[in-house]
Amino acid sequence: MRIARWALIILFLTSSAVYAQFYEWTDKDGVTHITDDLGKVPESLRPDVKIHKTTPAVEEEEAPPVPEIPNGEAAPELYGDHSLEWWLNTFRKIREEKQAIESSVAAKEQYINIFDGGRRVGQVYSREVVERYENFKKEVLADRERLKGFQDELDELTRKATIAGVPRAIREGR
């Protein structure tokens, strides 16, 4: 019942663009009533009526949403539009993906070098080994393009982080 009462009060207070008064009273059965007309309040209950006054609504620019902070903890410090944790996780993700591709390229290039070295000394390879070699040569070219894309993404993120004031240790991955 209290929630409904306060919801009505808030509704009345926020929906009006002019000064207004609202009257709240509780009848003999314990039911709470709210009205904007004092004449609707029984005369015998008027001495106990609560008066709620509103002020005109002031239009403001819409502010960005404020994240809810549980248990009264301090809001995270923002760097640009993101928290330090977001920057840290984003840098980490890109660096990990880039590192995985670099490792894959290194392993494929090692396979290619061993294959080429064996050919020079007359090694004969099975059809499967030759197909893997050919696939690795193609994949290395594609992986190098992906590496370039990750490096460009990392460079752009670093540029934005620098502008946002993200600490150097995070930008440089230390």
Backbone as numpy.savetxt, mean C-alpha at the origin, in Angstrom:
# Nx Ny Nz CAx CAy CAz Cx Cy Cz
-28.69 0.29 21.51 -29.51 1.47 21.51 -28.63 2.73 21.51
-27.53 2.70 22.28 -26.64 3.87 22.33 -26.02 4.13 20.96
-25.68 3.05 20.26 -25.05 3.21 18.95 -26.02 3.88 17.99
-27.26 3.42 18.00 -28.26 4.01 17.12 -28.47 5.48 17.44
-28.48 5.81 18.72 -28.67 7.20 19.14 -27.54 8.06 18.61
-26.30 7.60 18.80 -25.17 8.39 18.35 -25.09 8.44 16.83
-25.50 7.38 16.18 -25.53 7.40 14.71 -26.49 8.47 14.22
-27.65 8.56 14.87 -28.61 9.60 14.49 -28.06 10.99 14.77
-27.42 11.16 15.90 -26.84 12.47 16.23 -25.80 12.86 15.19
-24.94 11.93 14.86 -23.90 12.21 13.87 -24.52 12.51 12.52
-25.54 11.76 12.15 -26.24 12.01 10.89 -26.80 13.41 10.86
-27.47 13.81 11.93 -28.03 15.15 12.00 -26.94 16.21 11.95
-25.85 15.96 12.65 -24.79 16.95 12.73 -24.05 17.11 11.41
-23.88 16.04 10.69 -23.09 16.11 9.46 -23.91 16.43 8.23
-25.22 16.26 8.28 -26.02 16.47 7.08 -26.50 17.90 6.94
-26.31 18.71 7.92 -26.81 20.08 7.89 -25.71 21.03 7.46
-26.06 22.00 6.61 -25.08 22.99 6.18 -25.34 24.33 6.85
-26.31 24.39 7.76 -26.62 25.62 8.48 -26.59 25.32 9.96
-26.59 26.39 10.77 -26.67 26.19 12.21 -28.00 25.53 12.53
-27.96 24.56 13.43 -29.20 23.88 13.81 -29.06 23.37 15.24
-30.25 23.08 15.83 -30.28 22.48 17.16 -31.12 21.21 17.08
-30.66 20.20 17.81 -31.41 18.96 17.91 -31.60 18.65 19.37
-32.72 18.04 19.67 -33.09 17.79 21.05 -33.16 16.28 21.28
-32.59 15.85 22.38 -32.56 14.44 22.73 -33.19 14.27 24.10
-34.08 13.29 24.22 -34.68 13.00 25.51 -35.01 11.52 25.59
-35.18 11.05 26.80 -35.53 9.65 27.05 -36.90 9.61 27.71
-37.79 8.78 27.14 -39.14 8.71 27.70 -39.18 7.78 28.91
-40.40 7.61 29.51 -40.55 6.82 30.74 -40.22 5.35 30.53
-40.24 4.86 29.26 -39.91 3.47 28.97 -38.42 3.28 28.68
-37.65 4.36 28.75 -36.21 4.27 28.51 -35.82 4.39 27.05
-36.76 4.77 26.19 -36.48 4.90 24.76 -35.95 6.31 24.49
-34.84 6.41 23.79 -34.25 7.71 23.47 -34.85 8.23 22.17
-35.19 9.52 22.18 -35.77 10.18 21.01 -34.90 11.37 20.64
-34.88 11.69 19.34 -34.15 12.86 18.86 -35.06 13.58 17.87
-35.11 14.90 17.99 -35.92 15.70 17.08 -35.28 17.06 16.90
-35.67 17.74 15.82 -35.18 19.10 15.61 -36.24 20.13 16.00
-37.37 19.66 16.57 -38.47 20.54 16.96 -38.74 20.37 18.46
-38.44 21.40 19.24 -38.65 21.35 20.68 -40.11 21.11 21.03
-41.01 21.49 20.16 -42.44 21.29 20.39 -42.83 19.81 20.42
-42.00 18.96 19.87 -42.30 17.53 19.88 -41.84 16.84 21.16
-41.12 17.58 22.00 -40.67 17.02 23.27 -41.79 17.23 24.29
-42.24 16.16 24.97 -43.28 16.33 25.98 -42.85 17.37 27.02
-43.79 18.23 27.41 -43.47 19.32 28.35 -42.87 18.82 29.65
-43.34 17.68 30.13 -42.83 17.17 31.41 -41.37 16.73 31.31
-40.87 16.44 30.10 -39.49 15.97 29.92 -38.55 17.07 29.43
-39.07 18.24 29.12 -38.23 19.32 28.60 -37.10 19.73 29.54
-37.32 19.73 30.87 -36.20 20.13 31.72 -34.98 19.20 31.60
-35.20 17.95 31.19 -34.10 16.97 31.08 -33.59 16.80 29.65
-34.11 17.58 28.72 -33.71 17.42 27.32 -32.25 17.85 27.12
-31.54 17.12 26.26 -30.16 17.48 25.90 -30.24 18.20 24.55
-29.53 19.32 24.47 -29.54 20.11 23.24 -28.20 19.91 22.53
-28.27 19.56 21.25 -27.07 19.39 20.42 -27.09 20.48 19.36
-26.02 21.25 19.29 -25.92 22.34 18.31 -24.92 21.94 17.23
-25.22 22.37 16.02 -24.30 22.11 14.91 -23.76 23.43 14.40
-22.69 23.35 13.66 -22.12 24.51 12.99 -22.15 24.23 11.50
-22.05 25.26 10.69 -22.10 25.01 9.24 -20.93 24.14 8.81
-21.21 23.31 7.85 -20.15 22.46 7.30 -19.20 23.31 6.48
-17.92 23.07 6.64 -16.91 23.79 5.88 -16.31 22.81 4.89
-16.40 23.17 3.62 -15.85 22.26 2.63 -14.33 22.39 2.63
-13.68 21.25 2.65 -12.22 21.20 2.64 -11.78 20.34 1.48
-10.53 20.52 1.10 -9.98 19.62 0.09 -9.92 18.23 0.67
-10.15 17.26 -0.18 -10.12 15.88 0.29 -8.70 15.49 0.60
-8.49 15.09 1.83 -7.15 14.68 2.27 -6.95 13.21 1.94
-5.71 12.79 1.74 -5.47 11.37 1.50 -5.88 10.57 2.73
-6.31 9.33 2.52 -6.74 8.53 3.67 -5.60 8.33 4.66
-5.95 8.39 5.92 -4.97 8.18 6.98 -5.07 6.72 7.41
-3.97 5.98 7.35 -4.05 4.57 7.74 -4.39 4.43 9.22
-5.19 3.42 9.52 -5.51 3.16 10.92 -4.29 2.59 11.62
-4.01 3.10 12.79 -2.86 2.65 13.56 -3.38 1.86 14.76
-3.11 0.57 14.82 -3.61 -0.23 15.93 -2.94 0.14 17.25
-3.71 0.09 18.31 -3.20 0.27 19.68 -2.44 1.58 19.89
-2.79 2.61 19.14 -2.18 3.91 19.35 -0.71 3.99 18.96
-0.23 3.06 18.14 1.16 3.11 17.71 1.36 4.31 16.79
2.59 4.77 16.68 2.89 5.90 15.82 2.77 5.49 14.36
2.31 6.42 13.53 2.20 6.16 12.10 3.60 6.00 11.52
3.76 5.12 10.52 5.08 4.95 9.93 5.48 6.23 9.19
6.77 6.53 9.22 7.28 7.70 8.52 7.22 7.41 7.03
6.73 8.38 6.27 6.60 8.20 4.83 7.76 8.87 4.10
8.20 8.21 3.06 9.21 8.73 2.15 8.53 8.78 0.80
8.17 9.97 0.36 7.32 10.07 -0.81 5.95 9.58 -0.39
5.38 8.68 -1.15 4.06 8.14 -0.82 4.13 6.79 -0.11
5.32 6.35 0.26 5.48 5.00 0.80 6.26 4.99 2.10
6.02 3.93 2.87 6.76 3.76 4.12 8.16 3.23 3.81
9.02 3.35 4.80 10.38 2.84 4.65 10.36 1.34 4.39
9.43 0.64 5.04 9.32 -0.81 4.84 8.98 -1.14 3.39
8.09 -0.33 2.76 7.73 -0.56 1.37 8.96 -0.41 0.48
9.72 0.66 0.70 10.94 0.86 -0.09 11.89 -0.31 0.08
12.10 -0.72 1.32 13.01 -1.82 1.61 12.56 -3.10 0.90
11.30 -3.44 1.00 10.77 -4.65 0.36 10.83 -4.58 -1.16
10.55 -3.41 -1.72 10.58 -3.26 -3.17 12.01 -3.39 -3.70
12.95 -2.73 -3.05 14.36 -2.88 -3.47 14.79 -4.34 -3.34
14.44 -4.97 -2.22 14.84 -6.36 -1.98 14.28 -7.28 -3.07
13.02 -7.11 -3.42 12.39 -7.97 -4.42 13.08 -7.84 -5.78
13.32 -6.61 -6.21 13.97 -6.41 -7.51 15.38 -6.97 -7.49
16.11 -6.73 -6.42 17.49 -7.24 -6.34 17.52 -8.77 -6.31
16.58 -9.38 -5.61 16.54 -10.85 -5.56 16.22 -11.44 -6.93
15.25 -10.84 -7.63 14.92 -11.33 -8.98 16.09 -11.15 -9.93
16.74 -10.01 -9.83 17.91 -9.75 -10.67 19.02 -10.75 -10.37
19.27 -11.00 -9.08 20.31 -11.96 -8.68 20.00 -13.36 -9.18
18.73 -13.77 -9.14 18.34 -15.10 -9.62 18.63 -15.24 -11.11
18.33 -14.21 -11.87 18.61 -14.26 -13.31 20.11 -14.25 -13.56
20.87 -13.44 -12.81 22.33 -13.42 -12.97 22.92 -14.79 -12.69
22.42 -15.47 -11.67 22.91 -16.82 -11.35 22.57 -17.80 -12.46
21.36 -17.68 -12.98 20.94 -18.56 -14.07 21.80 -18.33 -15.31
22.05 -17.07 -15.64 22.89 -16.76 -16.80 24.30 -17.32 -16.60
24.84 -17.15 -15.40 26.19 -17.65 -15.13 26.26 -19.17 -15.32
25.24 -19.89 -14.83 25.23 -21.35 -14.97 25.10 -21.76 -16.44
24.26 -21.08 -17.18 24.08 -21.40 -18.60 25.34 -21.08 -19.39
25.98 -19.97 -19.07 27.22 -19.62 -19.78 28.33 -20.61 -19.46
28.35 -21.11 -18.24 29.35 -22.13 -17.89 29.10 -23.39 -18.71
27.86 -23.80 -18.83 27.50 -24.97 -19.64 27.92 -24.75 -21.09
27.63 -23.57 -21.62 27.98 -23.24 -23.00 29.49 -23.29 -23.19
30.25 -22.74 -22.25 31.72 -22.74 -22.35 32.29 -24.16 -22.30
31.73 -24.98 -21.43 32.19 -26.38 -21.35 31.87 -27.11 -22.65
30.69 -26.89 -23.17 30.29 -27.52 -24.43 31.24 -27.09 -25.55
31.46 -25.75 -25.67 32.36 -25.25 -26.71 33.78 -25.80 -26.54
34.26 -25.90 -25.29 35.59 -26.44 -25.04 35.68 -27.90 -25.46
34.62 -28.66 -25.21 34.60 -30.07 -25.61 34.61 -30.22 -27.12
33.90 -29.36 -27.81 33.88 -29.42 -29.28 35.28 -29.18 -29.84
36.00 -28.26 -29.22 37.35 -27.94 -29.72 38.29 -29.14 -29.65
38.05 -30.00 -28.68 38.94 -31.16 -28.55 38.31 -32.41 -29.15
37.23 -32.27 -29.92 36.64 -33.39 -30.62 35.59 -34.17 -29.86
35.07 -33.63 -28.79 34.03 -34.31 -28.01 32.77 -34.43 -28.87
32.14 -35.58 -28.81 30.88 -35.80 -29.50 29.78 -35.80 -28.45
28.70 -35.05 -28.73 27.61 -34.91 -27.76 26.35 -35.55 -28.28
25.51 -35.97 -27.34 24.21 -36.55 -27.71 23.29 -35.44 -28.23
22.24 -35.87 -28.87 21.28 -34.93 -29.42 20.67 -34.06 -28.30
20.36 -34.67 -27.16 19.77 -33.93 -26.03 20.72 -32.84 -25.53
22.01 -33.16 -25.43 23.00 -32.20 -24.94 23.13 -31.04 -25.92
23.11 -31.34 -27.21 23.21 -30.30 -28.23 21.97 -29.40 -28.18
20.78 -30.00 -28.02 19.54 -29.20 -27.91 19.57 -28.30 -26.68
20.05 -28.82 -25.56 20.16 -28.02 -24.34 21.11 -26.84 -24.59
22.25 -27.11 -25.25 23.21 -26.07 -25.58 22.56 -24.97 -26.42
21.84 -25.37 -27.46 21.17 -24.39 -28.34 20.12 -23.59 -27.56
19.34 -24.28 -26.70 18.34 -23.59 -25.89 18.99 -22.60 -24.93
20.09 -23.03 -24.30 20.78 -22.14 -23.37 21.30 -20.90 -24.07
21.81 -21.04 -25.27 22.31 -19.88 -26.02 21.19 -18.88 -26.27
20.00 -19.39 -26.62 18.84 -18.51 -26.85 18.37 -17.89 -25.53
18.33 -18.71 -24.49 17.85 -18.23 -23.19 18.76 -17.17 -22.60
20.07 -17.32 -22.82 21.02 -16.34 -22.29 20.75 -14.97 -22.91
20.44 -14.93 -24.19 20.13 -13.65 -24.84 18.87 -13.03 -24.23
17.84 -13.84 -24.04 16.59 -13.34 -23.44 16.82 -12.92 -21.98
17.60 -13.71 -21.25 17.88 -13.38 -19.84 18.65 -12.07 -19.73
19.56 -11.83 -20.66 20.32 -10.57 -20.63 19.38 -9.38 -20.84
18.38 -9.54 -21.68 17.38 -8.48 -21.87 16.59 -8.27 -20.59
16.21 -9.37 -19.94 15.48 -9.26 -18.67 16.35 -8.57 -17.62
17.65 -8.90 -17.60 18.57 -8.26 -16.66 18.63 -6.75 -16.90
18.66 -6.37 -18.17 18.68 -4.95 -18.50 17.40 -4.29 -17.99
16.26 -4.96 -18.15 14.99 -4.43 -17.66 15.00 -4.26 -16.15
15.52 -5.25 -15.43 15.59 -5.16 -13.96 16.54 -4.04 -13.54
17.66 -3.90 -14.27 18.59 -2.82 -13.93 17.95 -1.46 -14.16
17.21 -1.31 -15.26 16.50 -0.05 -15.53 15.46 0.22 -14.44
14.74 -0.82 -14.03 13.74 -0.68 -12.98 14.41 -0.28 -11.66
15.53 -0.90 -11.37 16.26 -0.59 -10.15 16.80 0.84 -10.18
17.31 1.27 -11.34 17.81 2.64 -11.48 16.69 3.65 -11.27
15.51 3.38 -11.85 14.38 4.29 -11.70 13.89 4.33 -10.25
13.84 3.17 -9.60 13.44 3.12 -8.20 14.44 3.89 -7.33
15.71 3.74 -7.63 16.74 4.46 -6.89 16.59 5.96 -7.08
16.29 6.38 -8.29 16.09 7.81 -8.56 14.92 8.34 -7.74
13.80 7.62 -7.75 12.62 8.05 -6.99 12.90 8.03 -5.49
13.62 7.03 -5.04 13.94 6.92 -3.61 14.85 8.06 -3.18
15.77 8.45 -4.03 16.66 9.56 -3.71 15.85 10.85 -3.55
14.91 11.07 -4.47 14.05 12.25 -4.41 13.21 12.23 -3.14
12.72 11.03 -2.76 11.85 10.89 -1.58 12.64 10.92 -0.27
13.96 10.90 -0.35 14.77 10.97 0.87 14.99 9.63 1.56
14.84 8.53 0.84 15.07 7.21 1.41 16.56 7.09 1.77
16.87 6.56 2.94 18.28 6.45 3.34 19.13 5.69 2.32
20.37 6.16 2.18 21.30 5.59 1.21 21.51 4.08 1.42
21.55 3.64 2.66 21.78 2.21 2.95 20.72 1.36 2.29
19.49 1.82 2.23 18.41 1.05 1.59 18.54 1.16 0.08
18.82 2.35 -0.42 18.95 2.53 -1.87 20.10 1.71 -2.44
21.18 1.56 -1.66 22.37 0.84 -2.14 22.40 -0.61 -1.72
21.39 -1.03 -0.95 21.29 -2.44 -0.58 22.28 -2.89 0.47
22.64 -2.01 1.36 23.58 -2.39 2.43 22.85 -2.94 3.62
